[in-house]
Amino acid sequence: MKKIIVIAGIVVAVIAVSMVGLRMYTKSFSPQDKANYTKNDIDVSVVYGRPYKKERTIFGGLVPYDKVWRTGANEPTIFTTNVDLKIGDEVLPKGEYALFTVPGRESWQIIFNSTIPGWGVELLSLEAANDPATQELVVEVAPISTKNMFEQFTIAFEEMHDEIDMVLMWDQTLVVVPMIPQN
């Protein structure tokens, strides 16, 4: 009996070390980054993995059209706000969310999900682990084609009057998500 417990313990330890090693290895190709907007007691941030284009077709290729995307690499993209935000016609309550997107040729769905899955994908299927039952807010925005090439996936915040724009950039595509703080 002791041998079985020792062997099981060794197997668990090997699996745990392998998972940590795999996570560190994949992050070397798509480093983690954080985008922040902080002003007047408003703090909005996104933590995400930043994959590279590497001469690949991104949207409609690596990232298929009309399928839920984890929106980044390695782990779920985490969106955090300390204030309620009006996005489209709805209000996103302050809190922490997994950010998913559904890229399309004519429009993108931006999904704020209150469930934050471990890796952001289902391990067997590698499909995005977005649970429709826990979607807090879904909004549609139009993508913008640009002549500029963004080699590495980037998320940034820009201020426009009373509005905060979350901008997603990769390849020759920009997606702007306008947000209005509800103080």
C-alpha angles and dihedrals in degrees: 000000000000090000091055092050092048092048091047090050091051091049091050091048092050091049092048093049090047092052092050090047092049091050092051092045095052092046089059088067096041108027120206119249140175130221118200139190114190125169137129095000091312115125120179122167143169125202113197147150116257112216122189128237094228094185091302128133101251112186111043089015122045088012106039121219118251095016127107111262125199086227101232133011144286099011138016116292107247119213116192130184130176092200134048111264128206107222115178107324095330137074122236108210117231111270145084123304142175108242116220129170137197105211116209135173093246103021142009128217113222110204126196107194122191091209114078109201122209101249099005092243136072104256098224101040098027087221116145110273094229111148108207090203091065100043105131096188136000121190132175123225133172119249118232121221113217137186088226116096118221106198094186126045108253136184119195138167123230128186120228112178105291092349132090114208119205105205123199114197131184136140104341096327132102124187118190120198111191116211130183117202113233105214 
